[in-house]
Amino acid sequence: MLTKRWLILVYAALFTLNIMGFAWMINAATNPEKAILGQWKEAGWHYERVNSKTDTLRKEVYYRAGNEPVVHKAETWSFLPDGTLVLNREHGEETASWCIKGRGNILELKYNDGRKEHYDLTTLSDDSMTLNFELDTQIKGLAKLTFDRLM
């Protein structure tokens, strides 16, 4: 009878330790919605799945549904805590709203005119960020945008 009680205590202790460890891991993980806040300077576009034979795919990266250009060139992206994104461009600035979706890996931008852009947030560290431009579910990873954090 003593061994049965001892076994129950051991199982209860292991269960409690597992729950505490899981809670600690969740608490220690960085929240992408907080980590993305601040100013980011666009460092470059890198085309991944485009070659000379499929130059039309390159054009698809530039022009999404509705034939509106989506090219971001040497912009500063400022992510504000209220969900506002300020894009500083050579010819002025534009605002949009942003949110992180999925498991913290999808960045959605909504512009005031109704346009939406989706990016796969592949890398987010203290000093750099990498976004993969997504057109739809069939074509992923066409273009990779890299950013450096401005201090």
N, C-alpha and C positions, 0 to 999 in steps of 0.2 A: 504494500500500500504506500510505503514511503517513496519508492521509486516512481510510482505513478504521479504523486504530487510533485516530486522533483522534476519530472519530465514536463509537466504542465507549466511549472515555473520557468524552466529553461525556454520552452516554446514562447511563452508570454514575453520573456525578456528579449528574445531574438526578434519577435514581431515588433515590439516597442522600439528597439534599436533600428530596425529597418525603416519604420515610419519616421523616426527622427532624422535618420540619414537622408531619406528622400526629401523631407521638408527642408533640410539644410541645403541640399543641392538645388532645389527650386529657388530658394531665397538667395543663394550665392550666384545664380546665373544672371548675366547681364540682360537687361530689358532693352530690346532694340529700339523701342519708342523713346527711351531716354538717351541711348547711346548715339542716336542719329542727330540729336539736337545740336545746333550750331551752324557754322558756315563751312561750306565745302567748295573747293575750287576744282572745276573739271580739268582733269589731267589729260584725258584723251579718249578717243573711240578706237576700239580694236575690233576688226571684223574677223569672225571665227569661221563661219561656214560659207564664205563667198569666194568664188574663183572666177576666172575670166569667162568661163562658159555660162555661168549663172549670174551674169551682171544684173539681170532683172530682179534678183533677190536683194541686191544692194539698193536698188531703187525702192523696193518694198520697205526697206528699213527707213528710208527717207520719207516716204509717203505712205501713210496708213489710210484706213478707210476714210473716204471723203476727200482724198487727195490733198490733205492738209499737211504741210511739212512739220516734222517732229525733230528736226536736227537741233541739237543743243551744242553750241560752239563756245568754248572757253567762257563758260558762264560760272557765276558764283551762285550756289544754291544755299539759301538760308532756311533751315528747318526751325520753325518757332514752336514753342510748347502748346500753343492753342490749335495746332493742326494746320497752320498756314505755311506755305512755302513761297518764298520770295526769290524769283529768278532775276539776277542782275545781269543785263545784257549790254552790249555796246550802245544800242539805240533806246535804252530805257529799262524799265523793270516790269515784270509780269508777276501776278500772284496766282496761286492755286492752292487747293487744299490737299493735304496728304494724310494717309493712314497706312498702317502696317497691317496686313491681313495674313491669313493662313496660320502657319506655325511661327510667325515672325520672319518669314522669308519673302513675302510679296509686298512691294511698295506700290501703292496706287496713288496716282496724281489725278485730281479732278480740276479742270480749268473752269473759269467762270462762264465760258461759252458752251460748256457741256462736253468738251473733249475729255477723254480719259486715256491715261498711259499706265501700263503695268510693267514693273521691273522685278526681276528675281534678285533679291538682296543676297548675293553670294558671300561677300566678305564685308565685315563691319568691325573695324578695330579703332583704337584711339586716334590714329593718324591717317587711316586710309579706308576707302569704301569702294566696293566693286558692285556694279549693277549690270545685269544682263537684260537687254531690251527684249520684250516679248510682244510679238504681233498677235498670236492666237495660240491655241493649244497644239496645233500641228507644227508650227515653226518656232523653235526656241533656240536661244543661244546664237543668234545672228550677229549681234553687236554687243560688245562689252564696254561699258563706260567705267572709267576709273577716276577717283576723286582723291584729293589730298585735303586734310582738314586745315583750315586757316585758324591761327591762334589769335 
